[in-house]
């Protein structure tokens, strides 16, 4: 949910030891518009020649879903002289630029397998006041499991990587927000973004990874798809096979410490709609979602729940918010696993011994990640088998 991603108004700090300086954090930038013919070495060389005093490190480079260009994730050892637009060499009569940002809004491709090996799409969505990339990044480290591990762990019987891995970012910050969007608005925005994934009118099987509020957004998306008569929407709905929910408050969450952050700003309604006492909003969504996703055997949900209490939000003397308050259970096991009645057993629920925000942050060789990977890998394999079965039925 609430994460530490260079948010000036919302600083969620982990205390350091008395003699330990806080580690230097190198923000990860997204670079869009990279020509399709470029590799990591060429991009690094190009950036090094145009960004003075900053050594670039390209951590990922993937063809974007629209196919026109690539998107990279990059770190610089210094960000003091970065330009958000870097002109590319002119080709013909057109001029293009690389675009840098660290907001990661909308879709970002982290990994794209070869076209002949591409069998499934994995889309990860962060939670309340989260960051599309930073929410899934190792605390005080550079490892980001959706980029650095998951794409290489999902493979076929011949060891070929089969999953395109993407993250989706949306605005949901709490302090000083003028946004009055609700769950329906957030679901609608995701709906129209994902329609663009079907360049040829077809979709690969889709598996969602959703944290906290992100899970409610996915549920709203599927409700919207099920109510649509558009043929493309119907195809997208049928493509969604699996969802891995992480601390999703199906039955509400403890928002008591978060209410003062929103104050009387327009976004307070969204926050209150996911509180533990907003049963009408979430109950209605849950009922419609169960009908939208289909019956037993058509899809599959794995629900992960936290087992460590989370620090709550407090405001310091300088007016800055931090998650250093009295610990509380933000999303209970009952709320996180309150999904579909046939999926409340141990084969579809799994404890993560982390706090609410930390439950989607893993280090390299993390035992908690191993549990998650096993479940997601199984979801992906069954999604591909389900697609093969549907294609076989259609051909008969």
N, C-alpha and C positions, 0 to 999 in steps of 0.2 A: 504494500500500500504506500505509505509515506516513505520516500527515499532520499538519499543524499546526492542530488545531481545539480550542483551549481545553481541552486535556487536562492537568490539573495534574500528573499522574504521568508523562506522556509528552510532553516538550517537544521538538519537532523544529524547531530554530532555524536560520535562514539568517543568517550573520554580516553585520553592517552595517559600513560604512566607519568609520574612526577618528573622523571628525567628523560622522557622519550619525546622528542619533537614529533609533531604529527607528520605522517608520511606525505611526501610531495605528490599531489594528485595531478596526473596528466589527463585532461579531458579528452574524450574520444569525439572526433568530428566525423560527420557524414559528408562525403563528397559525391555529388551527383553530376551527371553529364560526362562521365569518363568514356572516351571513344571505345567502341566494342573491340577493336583490334589491340588494345593496350593490355599488358600484363602488369603485375605488381611492380616489377623492377622498373619498367618504363615510367609508371606513374610516380614512383619514388624519385627517380632521376629528374623528372619534369618539375615536381614540387620543390626539390632541393635547389634547383636553379632559379626559382622564382619567389621563394619564401626565405628571406635572409635570416640567419641566426637561428634557424629551426630545422632540426633533423627529422624528417618525416619517417614514420614507420607505418606502412600499409598493412593492416591486420586482416582485411578481407576485401575481395573484389568480386562482384557478382553481376551478371546481366540482370537488369531490372525487368520487372514483369511485363512492361510495355515493349521490351525488346529493342528500343532505340539506342540505348546507352547502358553503361554500367554504373554501379554505385559502390563506393568504397567506404570502409571505416579506417580512419587514420589517426595516429597520435603524433604530436609535435613536442619536442623537448622545451620549446618556448612558444607562447601564443601571443606575445606582445605586439607582433607586427603582422598578424594574419589578416588577409583580405578575404571578404566573403565572396568575392568574384575574382577568378583568375582566368584571364583570356587564354584561349587555346590558339595554336598556330592557325592562321586563316587557310581554309581549304575551299578553293573556288570562290564563289561570290558570297558565301555564307560565313558568318563569324559566330563562334560559340565560346562559352566560358564554363569552367568548372564552378560549381556552386557549393560553398561550405556552410554548414550549420551544425549546431549541437542540440537542436530541439527534437530531431527525429520524428516529426509529425508525419502522419499518414503511413504509407507502406515503405519499408526498407528491406531490400533483399540482402541477406547475409551470406547465403550460399545457393548456388544454382548448379545442379548436376548437368551432365551432358543431355541433350534433348532425347536421345535414345534410351537413357537410363532413368529419366524423370518419371516417377510413378506416383508421387504424393506431394501435397503441399502442407507444410506445418506453419501455422500462423500464431505468434505469441502476442498477448495483449496484457499490458501492465494495469495496475490498480489505481486507486484514488490518489491524486496528487503525485502520481508516479512518473517515470520516464521510460519511454519505449525501450531504450538500451540500458540505461543505468539501473533500472529496477532489477535486472537479471544479471548484473555484474557483481563479481566477487567484492565483498567489503574490503576497502583499502588495498585492492589488488587490481590487476589488469585482466584477469581471466573472466571470460563471459561465455558460459556454457552453451548458449544457443548458437554462438559463432564458432567457438574454439573446440567443441567436442561433439555436440549432437549431430551435426551434418555428416560426420565421419563415422558415427556409430550406427547410423541407419543405412543398411546395405542389403543387397540381395544375396542369393546363395553363391554368387560368384565374386562377392566382395565389392561390387560396384555401388557407389553411393546413389541413392534413389530419391532423396527428399530435398525439395526446395524449401529453405527455411527463411521465413520473413518475420519481421516485427511490425506492429501497428501502433502508432502513437496518436494520442488525442489530448486535448487540453482539459485538465481536471484539477488544477491547483486550488488550494483553499484560501490562503490569505489574500486580501485586496483584489478579489476577483469580481469582474463585472458580468460574468457569464451567468445566464439564466437557463442553460440547457438542462434537459431532464433525461431520464433513461431512454425515452422514446427518441429524442433527438440524437443521442449518442449512438443508438442502434441504427438509426437511419443513415448517419454519416458512414458507419462501417459498411452498411448494406451497399451503398452506391460506390464505395471504394472497391469492394470485392468484385463487383460486376465487371470491372476492367480486367480481371484476371483471365477471363474467357476470351482470348484474342481470336480464336477460331470457332467460337460458339460452344466450346466444351470446357469442362473443368476436370482437373485431377481430383482424386479423393482428398478431402480436407480434414486435418486434425488440428483442433485449436488447443493452445496452452493459454490458460487465462487465470490471472491473479486478482483476487479481491473484486473490486468494482468491475474490472475487465470481464469477469465471468458473467455479471449481470448484463453487460453490454452485448456479449455473445448471445445470451438468452433472448434479449430483445431483438437482435438481428434475425434469429431463427423464427421468432414470432412474426416479424415483418415479412420474411420470405414465405412463410406458410400461408399468409393472407393475400399474397400477390397472385394475380392471374397471368403475369408475364412469363413467357416460356423460359427466358434466361434465368429468372429468379427460381423457377421450378427446378432447373438443372443444378443451380447452385445449392439449393436446399437438399437435393438428392445426393450431391457430392459430399456433404458434411457427414462423416461417419463417427468420428471420435472427438471427445473433449476431455482434457485433463484440467480439472478445476483445482486451484490452489487457494484455500482459505476464502472461498466465495461465500458471502453472507446471504445464502438463499432465504434464511429466516431472520435476517437483520444482524447488525453488529453494534458494539459499544461505541457510540459516537460522543459520549459526554465530554471528553477532553478536546474534541475537534470542533464542537459547536462554537466556542469562543474564537477560534481561528477564522471561521466564516463570518461570525458576528451577524449583522443584519444585511450583509451583502446579498445580491441576487442568487448566488449559488447555494444559499442555505437550504433552499427547498430540495435540491438534489441530495445534499448531505442527510437531511432529515428523512428523505424517502427510503434510505437504506438503513435507518436506525432500527434497533431491536423492537421498538414500539410502533413501527410503520407496517404492521402486518397486512393491511389492506393492499397497499401498493405491491409488496413482494408476493403476497399470496395470489393476487390476480396474475402477476407475471408467471409464477410457478405453475399455475393451472394451465395457462395458455401455452407455456413452454413445453410441458409434458405432451400436450396434443400436437404441438408443432414438430417435435423431433421424431415422432413416430413410435411404434410399439417395440416390444422386446425383440431383439434380433436385428432390427433395422439400423441401430446405432449403439454406441457404447460410451459410458461416462465413467471416469475414474476421479474420485474426490480425495484430495489431500487436505489434511487439517493440521494446524499448529498444536504443539504441546508445550511451548514455553510462553510464559506471560510476557507481554510487550510493554516497553516503556511508553508512557502517555505524553501528550503535548503539554508543554509549559512555556510561558513567556518570560524572558529575562528582563533585567532592568533597562536594557537598551531597546526593548521592543521586538527582540528576535525570538522566533519560535524554535524550540528544539524538542526532540523526543527523549526527554530525560526525566519525566515525571514518574509518579508512582505506577508500578507495573499493574497491568490488567489483562484479562483475556478479551481480546478485541473481537474475535470470531470464534464462537464455541464449536466444539465437535458436532453438536447437534445441528447447528446452523450450517456448517460447512458440508455436512453429509446429507442434508435434507433435500434430496434431489428426486430420484425416481425410486419407487418402493422396491423394485427388484434389483436395485444396485446399492443396497445398504449393508451388504456383507463384506467380509474381509478381502474378497477377491476384487472388490470395486472401491474400497476405502483404504487409506494408508496414512499413518501418522508421520509427520516430519518434525523432528525435535529441534524446532527453531521458533523464533518469534514470528509475528504476522508478516512483517516486511522482509525478514531474513529467510523466509521459507522458499523463496525463489532465487536466492543467492548461493551459489556453490563455488567451492574452491576446486582446483584440480585434484583428482583422486579423492574426492569427498564421498564418504560412505552414504550420506543422505542422497547425493546425486545418483549413486548406483541404484538405489531403490526406485528413484524417479525414472531413470533411463530404462530399466526393465519394463516398467508399466507402459511408458510411451512407445517403446519398440514393439511391444505386443499390440498396442492400439494400431500402430502404423501397418503392421503385417496383416491384421484382420481387415483393415480398411482396404488394402490392396486386393486381398482375397475376395472381399465383398464386391469390389468393382469388377473383378474378373467374372464372378458369378453373374452379375447383372449383364455384362456384355455377352456372356454365353447364352443367357435367356433371350436377349434381344436378337441374337443371330439365328435362333431356332424358329 
